[in-house]
Amino acid sequence: MTSNVEDHPYREFERAGWARATSCYADSFETITRLFAGQLLEAIGARPQTKVLDVACGSAYMTAMAAATGAQVEGVDFSPNMVEEA
């Protein structure tokens, strides 16, 4: 049996959860990202002309840090609310 992720009930469960988390994301999940963001960007050698894809970018904290290095950055997220926040 093949399942289409677009029609799966879990998709809407996840979307609803992240929609609720949007307003408090910066003070919760993002605090962990802040702990290692600099080291991660250093590890990938982020600098001008480096291409960075930030998948599940949340409120775009890491995306902004990567852009500050001069990297060419694209942030994407599953949650439309998080994209709007970013």
N, C-alpha and C positions, 0 to 999 in steps of 0.2 A: 504494500500500500504506500503510495506516495503522498506526502504532506506538503502543501504549499504554505510556506512561512507567512505569506501575505494574509492568509485566511486563518492562521492558527490563533486560538484564543489566548495563548501565552503572549503573543505579540501585543495585544491590547492591554493585558495585565501589566506588562513591562512599560508600555507607553504611559499608562495611568500612574504608575509608581514614579516614573521620572518626571511627570508633569507636577506631581505633588512635591517632589524633592527640589525642584528648580529654585524656589525662593530661599532655601536653606543650604544649597549645595556649597556655596563659597565658604560657609562656616562649618561644614561637616566633611564631606568627601574630599573637597579640594585642599583641606589642611594637610592631608597625607601627600598629595601631589607636590605641595610646596616643599616638603622635606627632601625630595630627590630631583626636582625639576632641573636645577643647575647642573647636577652631575650627569643626568641623562642627556642634556643638550651637549655637554662637554664630550660625553662618550660617543655621540654620533658625529661630532665634529661640526656642529651647527655654526655656520658663518655665511657671509654673503655668497649667493649663488647656490647654496645647499638647498635641495628640495626636501621639504618636510611635510608629511601627511599626518595630521593629528586625528586619529580615529577615536571616536567617543570623546570629543574635545570638551564636553561639559560646558562650563562658562568661559572657556577659552583662555584660562590662565597660562597653560603651557604653550598654547598657540601664540599668545602675545609675547611670551618670553623668547620663543624661537624667532619670531618676527623681529624682535629687538636686536638679534644677532646679525640681522641683514638677510637671513634665510628667506627663501620663497616658500611661504607657508599656506597650507590649505587645512582648515578644520572642518570636520564633519561629525554629526552626532545623530543617533537614532531618534532622539526626542526633539520634536519641533520646538517645544518650549525651551530646551537648552540652547538650540541654535538661535532662537530669538534673544535669549539672555546673552549669548556670546556676542 
